């Protein structure tokens, strides 16, 4: 298994981030809230929250990699 460099990881993460942000935006555009006692609405809400959390974790990982690539600031 090939070990990726930090720059390669960053490029891959940026592509994933773009993909997942598009998914979140699509879900948000079709999300109308959770109707009372609606299992499908609750499921859609849960899926949307998971996608948003995934985007947040990707952004955090990208920030860490960018800091590592730029090196220590003096």
N, CA, C, O and CB atoms as a CASP TS submission, in Angstrom:
PFRMAT TS
TARGET T0000
AUTHOR 0000-0000-0000
METHOD Language model
MODEL 1
PARENT N/A
ATOM      1  N   UNK     1       0.842  -1.172   0.000  1.00  0.00           N
ATOM      2  CA  UNK     1       0.000   0.000   0.000  1.00  0.00           C
ATOM      3  C   UNK     1       0.890   1.238   0.000  1.00  0.00           C
ATOM      4  O   UNK     1       1.822   1.344   0.797  1.00  0.00           O
ATOM      5  CB  UNK     1      -0.960  -0.004   1.216  1.00  0.00           C
ATOM      6  N   UNK     2       0.598   2.163  -0.891  1.00  0.00           N
ATOM      7  CA  UNK     2       1.410   3.368  -1.046  1.00  0.00           C
ATOM      8  C   UNK     2       1.066   4.388   0.029  1.00  0.00           C
ATOM      9  O   UNK     2      -0.104   4.643   0.315  1.00  0.00           O
ATOM     10  CB  UNK     2       1.212   3.978  -2.439  1.00  0.00           C
ATOM     11  N   UNK     3       2.103   4.961   0.615  1.00  0.00           N
ATOM     12  CA  UNK     3       1.917   6.008   1.622  1.00  0.00           C
ATOM     13  C   UNK     3       1.866   7.363   0.914  1.00  0.00           C
ATOM     14  O   UNK     3       2.790   7.715   0.181  1.00  0.00           O
ATOM     15  CB  UNK     3       3.066   5.977   2.693  1.00  0.00           C
ATOM     16  N   UNK     4       0.807   8.110   1.126  1.00  0.00           N
ATOM     17  CA  UNK     4       0.642   9.402   0.467  1.00  0.00           C
ATOM     18  C   UNK     4       1.391  10.496   1.221  1.00  0.00           C
ATOM     19  O   UNK     4       1.489  10.470   2.447  1.00  0.00           O
ATOM     20  CB  UNK     4      -0.844   9.759   0.353  1.00  0.00           C
ATOM     21  N   UNK     5       1.914  11.454   0.468  1.00  0.00           N
ATOM     22  CA  UNK     5       2.543  12.609   1.101  1.00  0.00           C
ATOM     23  C   UNK     5       1.452  13.536   1.626  1.00  0.00           C
ATOM     24  O   UNK     5       0.273  13.374   1.309  1.00  0.00           O
ATOM     25  CB  UNK     5       3.479  13.358   0.103  1.00  0.00           C
ATOM     26  N   UNK     6       1.866  14.506   2.430  1.00  0.00           N
ATOM     27  CA  UNK     6       0.891  15.441   2.984  1.00  0.00           C
ATOM     28  C   UNK     6       0.182  16.231   1.893  1.00  0.00           C
ATOM     29  O   UNK     6      -1.017  16.489   1.992  1.00  0.00           O
ATOM     30  CB  UNK     6       1.569  16.394   3.950  1.00  0.00           C
ATOM     31  N   UNK     7       0.918  16.614   0.853  1.00  0.00           N
ATOM     32  CA  UNK     7       0.298  17.381  -0.236  1.00  0.00           C
ATOM     33  C   UNK     7      -0.714  16.529  -0.994  1.00  0.00           C
ATOM     34  O   UNK     7      -1.771  17.025  -1.386  1.00  0.00           O
ATOM     35  CB  UNK     7       1.373  17.909  -1.205  1.00  0.00           C
ATOM     36  N   UNK     8      -0.403  15.260  -1.203  1.00  0.00           N
ATOM     37  CA  UNK     8      -1.348  14.365  -1.883  1.00  0.00           C
ATOM     38  C   UNK     8      -2.595  14.144  -1.029  1.00  0.00           C
ATOM     39  O   UNK     8      -3.711  14.097  -1.546  1.00  0.00           O
ATOM     40  CB  UNK     8      -0.678  13.013  -2.202  1.00  0.00           C
ATOM     41  N   UNK     9      -2.394  14.010   0.280  1.00  0.00           N
ATOM     42  CA  UNK     9      -3.535  13.860   1.185  1.00  0.00           C
ATOM     43  C   UNK     9      -4.407  15.104   1.151  1.00  0.00           C
ATOM     44  O   UNK     9      -5.635  15.015   1.152  1.00  0.00           O
ATOM     45  CB  UNK     9      -3.058  13.586   2.620  1.00  0.00           C
ATOM     46  N   UNK    10      -3.759  16.269   1.123  1.00  0.00           N
ATOM     47  CA  UNK    10      -4.500  17.532   1.098  1.00  0.00           C
ATOM     48  C   UNK    10      -5.346  17.631  -0.167  1.00  0.00           C
ATOM     49  O   UNK    10      -6.509  18.028  -0.105  1.00  0.00           O
ATOM     50  CB  UNK    10      -3.535  18.729   1.189  1.00  0.00           C
ATOM     51  N   UNK    11      -4.773  17.275  -1.307  1.00  0.00           N
ATOM     52  CA  UNK    11      -5.517  17.321  -2.569  1.00  0.00           C
ATOM     53  C   UNK    11      -6.712  16.369  -2.513  1.00  0.00           C
ATOM     54  O   UNK    11      -7.813  16.721  -2.937  1.00  0.00           O
ATOM     55  CB  UNK    11      -4.595  16.959  -3.761  1.00  0.00           C
ATOM     56  N   UNK    12      -6.490  15.169  -1.990  1.00  0.00           N
ATOM     57  CA  UNK    12      -7.570  14.178  -1.890  1.00  0.00           C
ATOM     58  C   UNK    12      -8.670  14.678  -0.944  1.00  0.00           C
ATOM     59  O   UNK    12      -9.857  14.519  -1.229  1.00  0.00           O
ATOM     60  CB  UNK    12      -7.013  12.813  -1.395  1.00  0.00           C
ATOM     61  N   UNK    13      -8.275  15.277   0.169  1.00  0.00           N
ATOM     62  CA  UNK    13      -9.259  15.784   1.123  1.00  0.00           C
ATOM     63  C   UNK    13     -10.044  16.953   0.555  1.00  0.00           C
ATOM     64  O   UNK    13     -11.241  17.078   0.815  1.00  0.00           O
ATOM     65  CB  UNK    13      -8.575  16.203   2.410  1.00  0.00           C
ATOM     66  N   UNK    14      -9.393  17.806  -0.212  1.00  0.00           N
ATOM     67  CA  UNK    14     -10.099  18.927  -0.835  1.00  0.00           C
ATOM     68  C   UNK    14     -11.139  18.429  -1.841  1.00  0.00           C
ATOM     69  O   UNK    14     -12.221  19.004  -1.956  1.00  0.00           O
ATOM     70  CB  UNK    14      -9.101  19.868  -1.529  1.00  0.00           C
ATOM     71  N   UNK    15     -10.809  17.362  -2.566  1.00  0.00           N
ATOM     72  CA  UNK    15     -11.775  16.774  -3.504  1.00  0.00           C
ATOM     73  C   UNK    15     -12.963  16.187  -2.742  1.00  0.00           C
ATOM     74  O   UNK    15     -14.118  16.373  -3.126  1.00  0.00           O
ATOM     75  CB  UNK    15     -11.100  15.679  -4.372  1.00  0.00           C
ATOM     76  N   UNK    16     -12.658  15.470  -1.649  1.00  0.00           N
ATOM     77  CA  UNK    16     -13.734  14.900  -0.835  1.00  0.00           C
ATOM     78  C   UNK    16     -14.610  15.994  -0.250  1.00  0.00           C
ATOM     79  O   UNK    16     -15.834  15.872  -0.222  1.00  0.00           O
ATOM     80  CB  UNK    16     -13.158  14.033   0.289  1.00  0.00           C
ATOM     81  N   UNK    17     -13.971  17.074   0.220  1.00  0.00           N
ATOM     82  CA  UNK    17     -14.721  18.180   0.804  1.00  0.00           C
ATOM     83  C   UNK    17     -15.669  18.784  -0.216  1.00  0.00           C
ATOM     84  O   UNK    17     -16.825  19.067   0.098  1.00  0.00           O
ATOM     85  CB  UNK    17     -13.770  19.251   1.341  1.00  0.00           C
ATOM     86  N   UNK    18     -15.195  18.979  -1.417  1.00  0.00           N
ATOM     87  CA  UNK    18     -16.044  19.535  -2.478  1.00  0.00           C
ATOM     88  C   UNK    18     -17.237  18.612  -2.751  1.00  0.00           C
ATOM     89  O   UNK    18     -18.368  19.070  -2.915  1.00  0.00           O
ATOM     90  CB  UNK    18     -15.221  19.748  -3.777  1.00  0.00           C
ATOM     91  N   UNK    19     -16.964  17.314  -2.795  1.00  0.00           N
ATOM     92  CA  UNK    19     -18.018  16.328  -3.051  1.00  0.00           C
ATOM     93  C   UNK    19     -19.070  16.331  -1.938  1.00  0.00           C
ATOM     94  O   UNK    19     -20.271  16.328  -2.209  1.00  0.00           O
ATOM     95  CB  UNK    19     -17.410  14.927  -3.192  1.00  0.00           C
ATOM     96  N   UNK    20     -18.611  16.336  -0.694  1.00  0.00           N
ATOM     97  CA  UNK    20     -19.555  16.276   0.418  1.00  0.00           C
ATOM     98  C   UNK    20     -20.290  17.593   0.625  1.00  0.00           C
ATOM     99  O   UNK    20     -21.446  17.588   1.046  1.00  0.00           O
ATOM    100  CB  UNK    20     -18.834  15.892   1.688  1.00  0.00           C
ATOM    101  N   UNK    21     -19.650  18.713   0.340  1.00  0.00           N
ATOM    102  CA  UNK    21     -20.365  19.989   0.418  1.00  0.00           C
ATOM    103  C   UNK    21     -21.478  20.043  -0.623  1.00  0.00           C
ATOM    104  O   UNK    21     -22.548  20.592  -0.362  1.00  0.00           O
ATOM    105  CB  UNK    21     -19.393  21.170   0.220  1.00  0.00           C
ATOM    106  N   UNK    22     -21.228  19.474  -1.799  1.00  0.00           N
ATOM    107  CA  UNK    22     -22.266  19.416  -2.825  1.00  0.00           C
ATOM    108  C   UNK    22     -23.433  18.549  -2.344  1.00  0.00           C
ATOM    109  O   UNK    22     -24.596  18.884  -2.573  1.00  0.00           O
ATOM    110  CB  UNK    22     -21.689  18.862  -4.153  1.00  0.00           C
ATOM    111  N   UNK    23     -23.118  17.438  -1.679  1.00  0.00           N
ATOM    112  CA  UNK    23     -24.177  16.569  -1.151  1.00  0.00           C
ATOM    113  C   UNK    23     -25.000  17.287  -0.092  1.00  0.00           C
ATOM    114  O   UNK    23     -26.227  17.188  -0.077  1.00  0.00           O
ATOM    115  CB  UNK    23     -23.577  15.286  -0.564  1.00  0.00           C
ATOM    116  N   UNK    24     -24.319  18.012   0.797  1.00  0.00           N
ATOM    117  CA  UNK    24     -25.028  18.745   1.847  1.00  0.00           C
ATOM    118  C   UNK    24     -25.926  19.805   1.231  1.00  0.00           C
ATOM    119  O   UNK    24     -27.083  19.944   1.628  1.00  0.00           O
ATOM    120  CB  UNK    24     -24.035  19.392   2.830  1.00  0.00           C
ATOM    121  N   UNK    25     -25.409  20.548   0.271  1.00  0.00           N
ATOM    122  CA  UNK    25     -26.209  21.590  -0.376  1.00  0.00           C
ATOM    123  C   UNK    25     -27.418  21.001  -1.087  1.00  0.00           C
ATOM    124  O   UNK    25     -28.500  21.587  -1.054  1.00  0.00           O
ATOM    125  CB  UNK    25     -25.355  22.375  -1.368  1.00  0.00           C
ATOM    126  N   UNK    26     -27.250  19.851  -1.728  1.00  0.00           N
ATOM    127  CA  UNK    26     -28.368  19.188  -2.394  1.00  0.00           C
ATOM    128  C   UNK    26     -29.424  18.766  -1.369  1.00  0.00           C
ATOM    129  O   UNK    26     -30.618  18.988  -1.565  1.00  0.00           O
ATOM    130  CB  UNK    26     -27.874  17.963  -3.194  1.00  0.00           C
ATOM    131  N   UNK    27     -28.965  18.153  -0.275  1.00  0.00           N
ATOM    132  CA  UNK    27     -29.908  17.714   0.761  1.00  0.00           C
ATOM    133  C   UNK    27     -30.626  18.911   1.385  1.00  0.00           C
ATOM    134  O   UNK    27     -31.828  18.855   1.643  1.00  0.00           O
ATOM    135  CB  UNK    27     -29.174  16.907   1.853  1.00  0.00           C
ATOM    136  N   UNK    28     -29.890  19.981   1.625  1.00  0.00           N
ATOM    137  CA  UNK    28     -30.514  21.171   2.216  1.00  0.00           C
ATOM    138  C   UNK    28     -31.551  21.784   1.289  1.00  0.00           C
ATOM    139  O   UNK    28     -32.574  22.293   1.747  1.00  0.00           O
ATOM    140  CB  UNK    28     -29.455  22.210   2.558  1.00  0.00           C
ATOM    141  N   UNK    29     -31.293  21.737  -0.004  1.00  0.00           N
ATOM    142  CA  UNK    29     -32.235  22.335  -0.944  1.00  0.00           C
ATOM    143  C   UNK    29     -33.538  21.542  -1.018  1.00  0.00           C
ATOM    144  O   UNK    29     -34.573  22.087  -1.403  1.00  0.00           O
ATOM    145  CB  UNK    29     -31.606  22.429  -2.326  1.00  0.00           C
ATOM    146  N   UNK    30     -33.494  20.261  -0.653  1.00  0.00           N
ATOM    147  CA  UNK    30     -34.686  19.416  -0.703  1.00  0.00           C
ATOM    148  C   UNK    30     -35.256  19.098   0.677  1.00  0.00           C
ATOM    149  O   UNK    30     -36.264  18.400   0.788  1.00  0.00           O
ATOM    150  CB  UNK    30     -34.367  18.132  -1.417  1.00  0.00           C
ATOM    151  N   UNK    31     -34.619  19.605   1.719  1.00  0.00           N
ATOM    152  CA  UNK    31     -35.054  19.316   3.085  1.00  0.00           C
ATOM    153  C   UNK    31     -36.107  20.328   3.510  1.00  0.00           C
ATOM    154  O   UNK    31     -35.887  21.536   3.415  1.00  0.00           O
ATOM    155  CB  UNK    31     -33.854  19.335   4.064  1.00  0.00           C
ATOM    156  N   UNK    32     -37.227  19.847   3.970  1.00  0.00           N
ATOM    157  CA  UNK    32     -38.325  20.731   4.363  1.00  0.00           C
ATOM    158  C   UNK    32     -38.612  20.654   5.856  1.00  0.00           C
ATOM    159  O   UNK    32     -39.678  21.071   6.309  1.00  0.00           O
ATOM    160  CB  UNK    32     -39.580  20.386   3.582  1.00  0.00           C
ATOM    161  N   UNK    33     -37.675  20.128   6.609  1.00  0.00           N
ATOM    162  CA  UNK    33     -37.876  20.004   8.052  1.00  0.00           C
ATOM    163  C   UNK    33     -38.447  18.649   8.408  1.00  0.00           C
ATOM    164  O   UNK    33     -38.756  17.830   7.542  1.00  0.00           O
ATOM    165  CB  UNK    33     -38.795  21.104   8.563  1.00  0.00           C
ATOM    166  N   UNK    34     -38.576  18.438   9.696  1.00  0.00           N
ATOM    167  CA  UNK    34     -39.091  17.162  10.187  1.00  0.00           C
ATOM    168  C   UNK    34     -40.565  17.326  10.532  1.00  0.00           C
ATOM    169  O   UNK    34     -40.932  18.079  11.434  1.00  0.00           O
ATOM    170  CB  UNK    34     -38.282  16.668  11.424  1.00  0.00           C
ATOM    171  N   UNK    35     -41.384  16.615   9.805  1.00  0.00           N
ATOM    172  CA  UNK    35     -42.819  16.628  10.098  1.00  0.00           C
ATOM    173  C   UNK    35     -43.070  15.824  11.378  1.00  0.00           C
ATOM    174  O   UNK    35     -42.327  14.892  11.685  1.00  0.00           O
ATOM    175  CB  UNK    35     -43.645  16.042   8.898  1.00  0.00           C
ATOM    176  N   UNK    36     -44.084  16.177  12.098  1.00  0.00           N
ATOM    177  CA  UNK    36     -44.405  15.507  13.355  1.00  0.00           C
ATOM    178  C   UNK    36     -44.630  14.023  13.120  1.00  0.00           C
ATOM    179  O   UNK    36     -45.452  13.631  12.292  1.00  0.00           O
ATOM    180  CB  UNK    36     -45.645  16.136  14.006  1.00  0.00           C
ATOM    181  N   UNK    37     -43.893  13.202  13.855  1.00  0.00           N
ATOM    182  CA  UNK    37     -43.996  11.745  13.791  1.00  0.00           C
ATOM    183  C   UNK    37     -43.768  11.213  12.379  1.00  0.00           C
ATOM    184  O   UNK    37     -44.458  10.292  11.942  1.00  0.00           O
ATOM    185  CB  UNK    37     -45.358  11.297  14.292  1.00  0.00           C
ATOM    186  N   UNK    38     -42.815  11.781  11.676  1.00  0.00           N
ATOM    187  CA  UNK    38     -42.485  11.313  10.341  1.00  0.00           C
ATOM    188  C   UNK    38     -41.120  10.619  10.380  1.00  0.00           C
ATOM    189  O   UNK    38     -40.090  11.265  10.574  1.00  0.00           O
ATOM    190  CB  UNK    38     -42.486  12.493   9.324  1.00  0.00           C
ATOM    191  N   UNK    39     -41.128   9.312  10.194  1.00  0.00           N
ATOM    192  CA  UNK    39     -39.880   8.556  10.233  1.00  0.00           C
ATOM    193  C   UNK    39     -38.961   8.969   9.091  1.00  0.00           C
ATOM    194  O   UNK    39     -37.748   9.065   9.275  1.00  0.00           O
ATOM    195  CB  UNK    39     -40.162   7.052  10.167  1.00  0.00           C
ATOM    196  N   UNK    40     -39.528   9.213   7.920  1.00  0.00           N
ATOM    197  CA  UNK    40     -38.684   9.588   6.781  1.00  0.00           C
ATOM    198  C   UNK    40     -38.073  10.975   6.986  1.00  0.00           C
ATOM    199  O   UNK    40     -36.931  11.213   6.593  1.00  0.00           O
ATOM    200  CB  UNK    40     -39.499   9.556   5.474  1.00  0.00           C
ATOM    201  N   UNK    41     -38.817  11.879   7.591  1.00  0.00           N
ATOM    202  CA  UNK    41     -38.296  13.208   7.892  1.00  0.00           C
ATOM    203  C   UNK    41     -37.172  13.163   8.918  1.00  0.00           C
ATOM    204  O   UNK    41     -36.173  13.871   8.787  1.00  0.00           O
ATOM    205  CB  UNK    41     -39.410  14.100   8.393  1.00  0.00           C
ATOM    206  N   UNK    42     -37.340  12.330   9.936  1.00  0.00           N
ATOM    207  CA  UNK    42     -36.302  12.175  10.952  1.00  0.00           C
ATOM    208  C   UNK    42     -35.053  11.532  10.366  1.00  0.00           C
ATOM    209  O   UNK    42     -33.933  11.906  10.716  1.00  0.00           O
ATOM    210  CB  UNK    42     -36.822  11.342  12.122  1.00  0.00           C
ATOM    211  N   UNK    43     -35.245  10.570   9.479  1.00  0.00           N
ATOM    212  CA  UNK    43     -34.116   9.922   8.825  1.00  0.00           C
ATOM    213  C   UNK    43     -33.366  10.920   7.939  1.00  0.00           C
ATOM    214  O   UNK    43     -32.135  10.947   7.936  1.00  0.00           O
ATOM    215  CB  UNK    43     -34.595   8.717   7.993  1.00  0.00           C
ATOM    216  N   UNK    44     -34.097  11.726   7.201  1.00  0.00           N
ATOM    217  CA  UNK    44     -33.473  12.738   6.350  1.00  0.00           C
ATOM    218  C   UNK    44     -32.710  13.745   7.195  1.00  0.00           C
ATOM    219  O   UNK    44     -31.622  14.178   6.816  1.00  0.00           O
ATOM    220  CB  UNK    44     -34.530  13.454   5.493  1.00  0.00           C
ATOM    221  N   UNK    45     -33.270  14.118   8.331  1.00  0.00           N
ATOM    222  CA  UNK    45     -32.607  15.048   9.231  1.00  0.00           C
ATOM    223  C   UNK    45     -31.322  14.442   9.788  1.00  0.00           C
ATOM    224  O   UNK    45     -30.294  15.116   9.854  1.00  0.00           O
ATOM    225  CB  UNK    45     -33.545  15.446  10.371  1.00  0.00           C
ATOM    226  N   UNK    46     -31.377  13.195  10.183  1.00  0.00           N
ATOM    227  CA  UNK    46     -30.197  12.508  10.713  1.00  0.00           C
ATOM    228  C   UNK    46     -29.104  12.396   9.658  1.00  0.00           C
ATOM    229  O   UNK    46     -27.930  12.627   9.947  1.00  0.00           O
ATOM    230  CB  UNK    46     -30.575  11.114  11.223  1.00  0.00           C
ATOM    231  N   UNK    47     -29.492  12.041   8.433  1.00  0.00           N
ATOM    232  CA  UNK    47     -28.516  11.920   7.351  1.00  0.00           C
ATOM    233  C   UNK    47     -27.867  13.271   7.058  1.00  0.00           C
ATOM    234  O   UNK    47     -26.665  13.341   6.800  1.00  0.00           O
ATOM    235  CB  UNK    47     -29.186  11.364   6.080  1.00  0.00           C
ATOM    236  N   UNK    48     -28.641  14.317   7.098  1.00  0.00           N
ATOM    237  CA  UNK    48     -28.122  15.656   6.862  1.00  0.00           C
ATOM    238  C   UNK    48     -27.124  16.050   7.955  1.00  0.00           C
ATOM    239  O   UNK    48     -26.075  16.621   7.659  1.00  0.00           O
ATOM    240  CB  UNK    48     -29.275  16.672   6.797  1.00  0.00           C
ATOM    241  N   UNK    49     -27.443  15.750   9.198  1.00  0.00           N
ATOM    242  CA  UNK    49     -26.537  16.061  10.300  1.00  0.00           C
ATOM    243  C   UNK    49     -25.233  15.277  10.176  1.00  0.00           C
ATOM    244  O   UNK    49     -24.160  15.817  10.446  1.00  0.00           O
ATOM    245  CB  UNK    49     -27.209  15.757  11.644  1.00  0.00           C
ATOM    246  N   UNK    50     -25.313  14.028   9.774  1.00  0.00           N
ATOM    247  CA  UNK    50     -24.110  13.215   9.588  1.00  0.00           C
ATOM    248  C   UNK    50     -23.242  13.810   8.488  1.00  0.00           C
ATOM    249  O   UNK    50     -22.026  13.912   8.649  1.00  0.00           O
ATOM    250  CB  UNK    50     -24.481  11.753   9.248  1.00  0.00           C
ATOM    251  N   UNK    51     -23.844  14.202   7.379  1.00  0.00           N
ATOM    252  CA  UNK    51     -23.086  14.817   6.289  1.00  0.00           C
ATOM    253  C   UNK    51     -22.437  16.128   6.743  1.00  0.00           C
ATOM    254  O   UNK    51     -21.282  16.395   6.412  1.00  0.00           O
ATOM    255  CB  UNK    51     -24.001  15.070   5.077  1.00  0.00           C
ATOM    256  N   UNK    52     -23.172  16.939   7.493  1.00  0.00           N
ATOM    257  CA  UNK    52     -22.611  18.199   7.979  1.00  0.00           C
ATOM    258  C   UNK    52     -21.442  17.952   8.931  1.00  0.00           C
ATOM    259  O   UNK    52     -20.445  18.672   8.889  1.00  0.00           O
ATOM    260  CB  UNK    52     -23.693  19.027   8.680  1.00  0.00           C
ATOM    261  N   UNK    53     -21.560  16.943   9.782  1.00  0.00           N
ATOM    262  CA  UNK    53     -20.459  16.601  10.686  1.00  0.00           C
ATOM    263  C   UNK    53     -19.246  16.101   9.910  1.00  0.00           C
ATOM    264  O   UNK    53     -18.108  16.406  10.266  1.00  0.00           O
ATOM    265  CB  UNK    53     -20.907  15.541  11.699  1.00  0.00           C
ATOM    266  N   UNK    54     -19.490  15.335   8.855  1.00  0.00           N
ATOM    267  CA  UNK    54     -18.400  14.829   8.029  1.00  0.00           C
ATOM    268  C   UNK    54     -17.669  15.990   7.346  1.00  0.00           C
ATOM    269  O   UNK    54     -16.440  15.994   7.276  1.00  0.00           O
ATOM    270  CB  UNK    54     -18.935  13.831   6.977  1.00  0.00           C
ATOM    271  N   UNK    55     -18.410  16.959   6.849  1.00  0.00           N
ATOM    272  CA  UNK    55     -17.806  18.146   6.228  1.00  0.00           C
ATOM    273  C   UNK    55     -16.967  18.896   7.267  1.00  0.00           C
ATOM    274  O   UNK    55     -15.860  19.342   6.965  1.00  0.00           O
ATOM    275  CB  UNK    55     -18.905  19.083   5.630  1.00  0.00           C
ATOM    276  N   UNK    56     -17.484  19.034   8.471  1.00  0.00           N
ATOM    277  CA  UNK    56     -16.743  19.728   9.525  1.00  0.00           C
ATOM    278  C   UNK    56     -15.446  19.000   9.866  1.00  0.00           C
ATOM    279  O   UNK    56     -14.413  19.636  10.073  1.00  0.00           O
ATOM    280  CB  UNK    56     -17.609  19.866  10.779  1.00  0.00           C
ATOM    281  N   UNK    57     -15.494  17.673   9.926  1.00  0.00           N
ATOM    282  CA  UNK    57     -14.275  16.915  10.234  1.00  0.00           C
ATOM    283  C   UNK    57     -13.268  16.994   9.083  1.00  0.00           C
ATOM    284  O   UNK    57     -12.061  17.039   9.321  1.00  0.00           O
ATOM    285  CB  UNK    57     -14.621  15.443  10.531  1.00  0.00           C
ATOM    286  N   UNK    58     -13.754  17.012   7.845  1.00  0.00           N
ATOM    287  CA  UNK    58     -12.851  17.172   6.705  1.00  0.00           C
ATOM    288  C   UNK    58     -12.165  18.538   6.757  1.00  0.00           C
ATOM    289  O   UNK    58     -10.966  18.641   6.498  1.00  0.00           O
ATOM    290  CB  UNK    58     -13.621  17.006   5.374  1.00  0.00           C
ATOM    291  N   UNK    59     -12.918  19.580   7.088  1.00  0.00           N
ATOM    292  CA  UNK    59     -12.339  20.923   7.187  1.00  0.00           C
ATOM    293  C   UNK    59     -11.278  20.981   8.284  1.00  0.00           C
ATOM    294  O   UNK    59     -10.236  21.612   8.105  1.00  0.00           O
ATOM    295  CB  UNK    59     -13.438  21.964   7.460  1.00  0.00           C
ATOM    296  N   UNK    60     -11.534  20.335   9.405  1.00  0.00           N
ATOM    297  CA  UNK    60     -10.560  20.318  10.494  1.00  0.00           C
ATOM    298  C   UNK    60      -9.289  19.582  10.079  1.00  0.00           C
ATOM    299  O   UNK    60      -8.182  20.032  10.373  1.00  0.00           O
ATOM    300  CB  UNK    60     -11.166  19.664  11.743  1.00  0.00           C
ATOM    301  N   UNK    61      -9.450  18.455   9.398  1.00  0.00           N
ATOM    302  CA  UNK    61      -8.287  17.685   8.951  1.00  0.00           C
ATOM    303  C   UNK    61      -7.485  18.459   7.911  1.00  0.00           C
ATOM    304  O   UNK    61      -6.255  18.411   7.910  1.00  0.00           O
ATOM    305  CB  UNK    61      -8.728  16.334   8.375  1.00  0.00           C
ATOM    306  N   UNK    62      -8.180  19.173   7.026  1.00  0.00           N
ATOM    307  CA  UNK    62      -7.509  19.996   6.019  1.00  0.00           C
ATOM    308  C   UNK    62      -6.706  21.106   6.697  1.00  0.00           C
ATOM    309  O   UNK    62      -5.578  21.394   6.298  1.00  0.00           O
ATOM    310  CB  UNK    62      -8.538  20.601   5.031  1.00  0.00           C
ATOM    311  N   UNK    63      -7.285  21.718   7.711  1.00  0.00           N
ATOM    312  CA  UNK    63      -6.604  22.793   8.430  1.00  0.00           C
ATOM    313  C   UNK    63      -5.321  22.273   9.080  1.00  0.00           C
ATOM    314  O   UNK    63      -4.291  22.945   9.045  1.00  0.00           O
ATOM    315  CB  UNK    63      -7.534  23.405   9.497  1.00  0.00           C
ATOM    316  N   UNK    64      -5.381  21.090   9.666  1.00  0.00           N
ATOM    317  CA  UNK    64      -4.206  20.490  10.297  1.00  0.00           C
ATOM    318  C   UNK    64      -3.124  20.202   9.253  1.00  0.00           C
ATOM    319  O   UNK    64      -1.949  20.491   9.477  1.00  0.00           O
ATOM    320  CB  UNK    64      -4.595  19.192  11.039  1.00  0.00           C
ATOM    321  N   UNK    65      -3.523  19.637   8.122  1.00  0.00           N
ATOM    322  CA  UNK    65      -2.554  19.331   7.069  1.00  0.00           C
ATOM    323  C   UNK    65      -1.929  20.597   6.502  1.00  0.00           C
ATOM    324  O   UNK    65      -0.727  20.632   6.239  1.00  0.00           O
ATOM    325  CB  UNK    65      -3.220  18.538   5.952  1.00  0.00           C
ATOM    326  N   UNK    66      -2.731  21.629   6.314  1.00  0.00           N
ATOM    327  CA  UNK    66      -2.195  22.892   5.791  1.00  0.00           C
ATOM    328  C   UNK    66      -1.176  23.480   6.755  1.00  0.00           C
ATOM    329  O   UNK    66      -0.156  24.021   6.329  1.00  0.00           O
ATOM    330  CB  UNK    66      -3.331  23.902   5.540  1.00  0.00           C
ATOM    331  N   UNK    67      -1.448  23.376   8.055  1.00  0.00           N
ATOM    332  CA  UNK    67      -0.510  23.867   9.064  1.00  0.00           C
ATOM    333  C   UNK    67       0.782  23.051   9.032  1.00  0.00           C
ATOM    334  O   UNK    67       1.872  23.608   9.163  1.00  0.00           O
ATOM    335  CB  UNK    67      -1.145  23.810  10.469  1.00  0.00           C
ATOM    336  N   UNK    68       0.663  21.743   8.859  1.00  0.00           N
ATOM    337  CA  UNK    68       1.842  20.870   8.819  1.00  0.00           C
ATOM    338  C   UNK    68       2.680  21.156   7.577  1.00  0.00           C
ATOM    339  O   UNK    68       3.909  21.155   7.639  1.00  0.00           O
ATOM    340  CB  UNK    68       1.420  19.385   8.845  1.00  0.00           C
ATOM    341  N   UNK    69       2.013  21.402   6.449  1.00  0.00           N
ATOM    342  CA  UNK    69       2.733  21.661   5.199  1.00  0.00           C
ATOM    343  C   UNK    69       3.453  23.002   5.259  1.00  0.00           C
ATOM    344  O   UNK    69       4.595  23.116   4.813  1.00  0.00           O
ATOM    345  CB  UNK    69       1.766  21.632   4.003  1.00  0.00           C
ATOM    346  N   UNK    70       2.790  24.019   5.810  1.00  0.00           N
ATOM    347  CA  UNK    70       3.398  25.350   5.860  1.00  0.00           C
ATOM    348  C   UNK    70       4.534  25.409   6.865  1.00  0.00           C
ATOM    349  O   UNK    70       5.367  26.312   6.788  1.00  0.00           O
ATOM    350  CB  UNK    70       2.352  26.397   6.205  1.00  0.00           C
ATOM    351  N   UNK    71       4.593  24.483   7.798  1.00  0.00           N
ATOM    352  CA  UNK    71       5.668  24.445   8.764  1.00  0.00           C
ATOM    353  C   UNK    71       5.425  25.355   9.942  1.00  0.00           C
ATOM    354  O   UNK    71       4.440  26.093   9.976  1.00  0.00           O
ATOM    355  CB  UNK    71       6.949  24.807   8.110  1.00  0.00           C
ATOM    356  N   UNK    72       6.318  25.305  10.905  1.00  0.00           N
ATOM    357  CA  UNK    72       6.143  26.164  12.091  1.00  0.00           C
ATOM    358  C   UNK    72       6.355  27.626  11.759  1.00  0.00           C
ATOM    359  O   UNK    72       7.250  27.983  10.994  1.00  0.00           O
ATOM    360  CB  UNK    72       7.107  25.748  13.200  1.00  0.00           C
ATOM    361  N   UNK    73       5.521  28.462  12.342  1.00  0.00           N
ATOM    362  CA  UNK    73       5.632  29.903  12.117  1.00  0.00           C
ATOM    363  C   UNK    73       6.513  30.504  13.198  1.00  0.00           C
ATOM    364  O   UNK    73       6.372  30.209  14.385  1.00  0.00           O
ATOM    365  CB  UNK    73       4.233  30.581  12.106  1.00  0.00           C
ATOM    366  N   UNK    74       7.415  31.347  12.757  1.00  0.00           N
ATOM    367  CA  UNK    74       8.359  31.974  13.699  1.00  0.00           C
ATOM    368  C   UNK    74       8.032  33.429  13.865  1.00  0.00           C
ATOM    369  O   UNK    74       8.708  34.133  14.615  1.00  0.00           O
ATOM    370  CB  UNK    74       9.811  31.815  13.225  1.00  0.00           C
TER
END
